[in-house]
Structures are given as C-alpha cells and as structure tokens.
Amino acid sequence: MAIASMNTVVLDCPDTRRLAEFYAGVLDWTVEPGGTKEWVDVAGPDGQRLSFQESPGFIPPQWPSLEHAQQLHLDLDVPRERLDAAEKEVIELGARLVQGDDGGKRGFRVYLDPAGHPFCLCACD
C-alpha cells in the first residue's frame, strides 16, 4: 500500500499567473479559478496538477550549471512528427530553446520556461 498519493508538483517563480498560463497553454490544461498572487494551480483532464508558488527574490536555475543547478525539470512527451510544430508553439508562449536535439540524434530538446525553469520536449512514437 502506498504511504501517500501525489497531489501536485510545485514550481517556485516570480509571477504565478504568468507561469500558470504558460503551462496551461503548453499542456492544454486549465488555470484553476481562485488563484492568488502567491499561489496558482493548473489542472489536467485526469486530475493531474501543477502549482506555482510566488518566491520573492527568485533566482532561476541556469542550465547546464552546477552553481545554480536546476534541481527539477519537466519532460513533456510530443509525437516525433509534431516536435518542430510543438517547439514553435512553446516559443510563442514564452519559452526559449537552450539545447536542440542535434539534428534528431537525441530524442529531446531543452527549453527554459518564462521564469527560467528547464523543461524538455521529448519525442515519443
């Protein structure tokens, strides 16, 4: 029997609403009503959740870096044939590409979200 069940993954950030809207757009999830400046939730269709917590003085991770390590990143699956289109869409939402897939040799591309957290678009079949 599990000791606990997963509630949410929480990302610290300087602007909770902005980052919630970014991930809601990327995942086609919903920003939950009732959020505050300090906390906003995004919900998926099957009960998945991401939460965003205001962190005054937030210093974004640097990728790759040991001095300001990422500590956490999200891997998001995208059908291989949609990878280029998905990249364009996340960039339009505010992401920044920091490492490509080496012409398709690697199955993922690394981006920074608007607050500087790394995440990957991973090609899946």
C-alpha positions as CSV (number, residue, x, y, z in Angstrom):
1,M,0.0,0.0,0.0
2,A,1.3,3.5,-0.9
3,I,2.3,5.7,2.0
4,A,0.9,8.8,0.2
5,S,-0.6,9.8,-3.1
6,M,0.7,12.5,-5.4
7,N,-1.0,15.9,-5.0
8,T,0.9,18.3,-7.2
9,V,4.3,19.4,-8.4
10,V,5.1,23.0,-7.3
11,L,7.3,25.4,-9.2
12,D,8.7,28.5,-7.5
13,C,8.5,31.6,-9.6
14,P,8.3,35.4,-9.6
15,D,4.9,35.6,-11.4
16,T,2.5,32.7,-10.6
17,R,-0.2,33.8,-13.0
18,R,2.2,34.2,-16.0
19,L,3.8,30.8,-15.4
20,A,0.5,29.0,-14.8
21,E,-0.8,30.5,-18.1
22,F,2.3,29.3,-19.9
23,Y,2.0,25.7,-18.8
24,A,-1.8,25.7,-19.3
25,G,-1.1,26.7,-22.9
26,V,1.6,24.1,-23.4
27,L,-0.4,21.3,-21.9
28,D,-3.9,22.4,-22.9
29,W,-4.8,22.3,-19.2
30,T,-6.9,24.8,-17.2
31,V,-5.8,27.5,-14.9
32,E,-8.0,26.9,-11.8
33,P,-10.1,29.8,-10.6
34,G,-9.4,31.4,-7.2
35,G,-5.6,31.6,-7.5
36,T,-3.7,34.4,-5.8
37,K,-0.5,36.3,-6.4
38,E,1.1,33.8,-4.1
39,W,-0.3,30.5,-5.5
40,V,-2.0,29.4,-8.8
41,D,-3.0,25.8,-9.8
42,V,-3.3,24.3,-13.3
43,A,-5.4,21.2,-13.7
44,G,-5.2,18.5,-16.3
45,P,-8.2,16.4,-17.7
46,D,-7.4,13.4,-15.5
47,G,-6.8,15.2,-12.2
48,Q,-3.1,16.0,-12.8
49,R,-1.9,19.3,-11.3
50,L,0.9,21.7,-11.5
51,S,1.1,24.5,-8.9
52,F,3.0,27.8,-9.0
53,Q,4.2,29.5,-5.8
54,E,5.5,33.0,-5.6
55,S,9.1,33.2,-4.5
56,P,10.3,36.7,-3.7
57,G,13.9,37.1,-4.8
58,F,13.6,34.1,-7.1
59,I,16.8,33.2,-8.9
60,P,16.2,31.0,-11.9
61,P,18.3,27.9,-12.4
62,Q,21.0,28.0,-15.0
63,W,21.2,25.1,-17.5
64,P,23.6,23.4,-17.5
65,S,25.2,24.6,-14.3
66,L,26.4,23.1,-11.0
67,E,26.5,26.5,-9.4
68,H,22.7,27.3,-10.0
69,A,21.5,23.7,-10.6
70,Q,18.1,23.0,-12.0
71,Q,17.0,20.7,-9.1
72,L,13.9,19.7,-11.1
73,H,12.7,19.7,-14.7
74,L,9.7,18.5,-16.6
75,D,9.8,16.1,-19.5
76,L,6.9,16.6,-21.8
77,D,6.2,14.0,-24.5
78,V,5.4,15.1,-28.0
79,P,4.8,12.9,-31.1
80,R,8.0,12.9,-33.1
81,E,6.3,14.2,-36.2
82,R,4.9,17.2,-34.2
83,L,8.2,18.2,-32.5
84,D,9.0,21.1,-34.8
85,A,5.4,22.5,-34.5
86,A,5.5,22.0,-30.7
87,E,8.8,23.9,-30.5
88,K,7.3,26.8,-32.4
89,E,4.2,26.8,-30.1
90,V,6.1,26.8,-26.8
91,I,8.4,29.6,-28.1
92,E,5.3,31.6,-29.0
93,L,4.1,31.1,-25.4
94,G,7.4,32.4,-24.0
95,A,9.8,29.5,-23.8
96,R,13.4,29.8,-25.0
97,L,15.3,26.9,-26.7
98,V,18.7,26.3,-24.9
99,Q,19.7,22.9,-26.4
100,G,18.5,21.4,-29.7
101,D,18.3,17.7,-30.5
102,D,21.5,17.7,-32.5
103,G,19.6,17.2,-35.8
104,G,17.4,14.4,-34.4
105,K,20.3,12.4,-32.9
106,R,18.8,13.0,-29.4
107,G,15.2,12.4,-28.6
108,F,14.7,15.6,-26.7
109,R,15.1,19.4,-26.8
110,V,15.7,21.6,-23.8
111,Y,13.9,24.9,-23.2
112,L,13.6,27.4,-20.4
113,D,10.1,28.5,-19.4
114,P,9.3,32.2,-18.8
115,A,10.7,32.0,-15.2
116,G,13.8,30.2,-16.3
117,H,13.0,26.6,-15.3
118,P,14.3,24.0,-17.7
119,F,11.9,21.6,-19.4
120,C,12.2,19.2,-22.3
121,L,10.1,18.3,-25.3
122,C,10.7,14.6,-25.7
123,A,10.0,12.9,-29.0
124,C,7.7,9.9,-28.5
125,D,6.4,7.4,-31.0
